[in-house]
């Protein structure tokens, strides 16, 4: 009995799939629509996803910052504390950038860079200068 019900259900669904929608002209030959569907209008600005902004100075090439070097929470990570921000030093001269040293670095902040250090804004150092010997 269940097998018969399943067969009947398949026949009904198959016949429904071949019927034209209400209001459409009946046709004995299949047609294909070659027109390009219209796309919905883009979302208005108020519906746009939120993005994170960074300070404009953080993206300037050749940015120079000063501070005191500290060891990071992860081994091998060096943080430059400026008093108002923390930068993760990437590529700083290891003979100059040591914990406790006051230094000045020139480079570029990369807020979106992935690191394993878990703190500070990543900062690609181009030049390292010791302030107090």
N, C-alpha and C positions, 0 to 999 in steps of 0.2 A: 504494500500500500504506500509506503514512504517513497519507494522508487518511482511509482506512478505520479505522485505529487511533485517530485523533483523534476520529472520529465515535463509535466504540464507547466510548471513554473518556468522552465527554460524556454518552452515554446511561446509562452505569453511574453516573456522579456524579449525574445528575438523578434516577435512581430511588432512590439512597441518600438523597437530600435529602428525599424524600417518605415515607420509612419512619419509623415511630414508634420512639423509643429503647427499648432492652430494658427490660422490666418495665412499660412504659406501656400502658394499655389502647388497643386499636385503635379508631379512630374514622373514620367515613366522611366527616364534615364537619369542616372546620378549626375550631379553637377559638382564642380569644384569652384570654390571661391578663390580667385586669384588676387583680390584686392588686399592691400596692406591694412591690417587693423590699426585703428588710431590708438595711440598711447595716451594714458591719462596725463594730465598736467603735472609738472613736478610739484613736490610738496612746497607749501608756502614756507617762508623763512621761520615762522613761529613753530612749525612742526618739524623743522630740521633737527637732527640729533645734536646733542650738546657736545662741544669739543673743549678740550683743555687748552688754555692759552698760557704761554710762557712770557716772562718779561722780555721786552724787545732787546734789552741789552744782553740777554743770555744767548741770543742767536747771532750777535755781531762777531764776525771773524776778527781775530786780533784783540779780543777782550783781555784785559789785564786785571788780576785780582791779587790781593795781599792777605796774608793771614798766618796762622800757626798750624803746623802739620801735627796731626794726631793719628794714632793707629786706629783703623776701623774695627768694627765688631767682628769681621771675618779676617782670617789670616791673610796677610799680603796686601790688604787694602789700606790706602793712605787717604786721609780726609784733610782738607784745608778748611779750617774754621776762620771765617772772615769777621765774625762778630754778628753778622746779619744773615749769613748763609753758610752752608756746608757744601763743598765741592769734592767729589771723588776724583783724585788725581790719576789720570791715565797717561802713562808715558813720561812722567816727570823724571828728571835726572836723579837716580837713586843715591848718588853721593851727596846731593844737596837736600833733597826732600826726605828728611828723616824726622821721626817723631820728636817734637819739641822745637824744631827749627822754625824761625820766622822767615818766610819766603814770599817771593812775588812770582806769579806764573802768568804767561801769556799763552792764549790758545782759544779754544772754542768750547762753550758749554753745549752738551748734547743731551737735553732732558729726556729724550725718548730712547736713548741707548740702553741695551740690556746688559746687566752685569750681575755678578753673584755677590756683590759687596753689601747690598741692602741698605745703604745710606748715602746721602749726599747726591748732588746733581753731577752726573758724569761730566768730566772736563778733560778734553783732549789737549794735553800740554804740548806747546811748540817750543817754549823757552822757559827755563827755570833759573831764578836768580835768588841768592841768599841775601837777606836784608841785614841780619845781625850775624857776624861770623862766629 
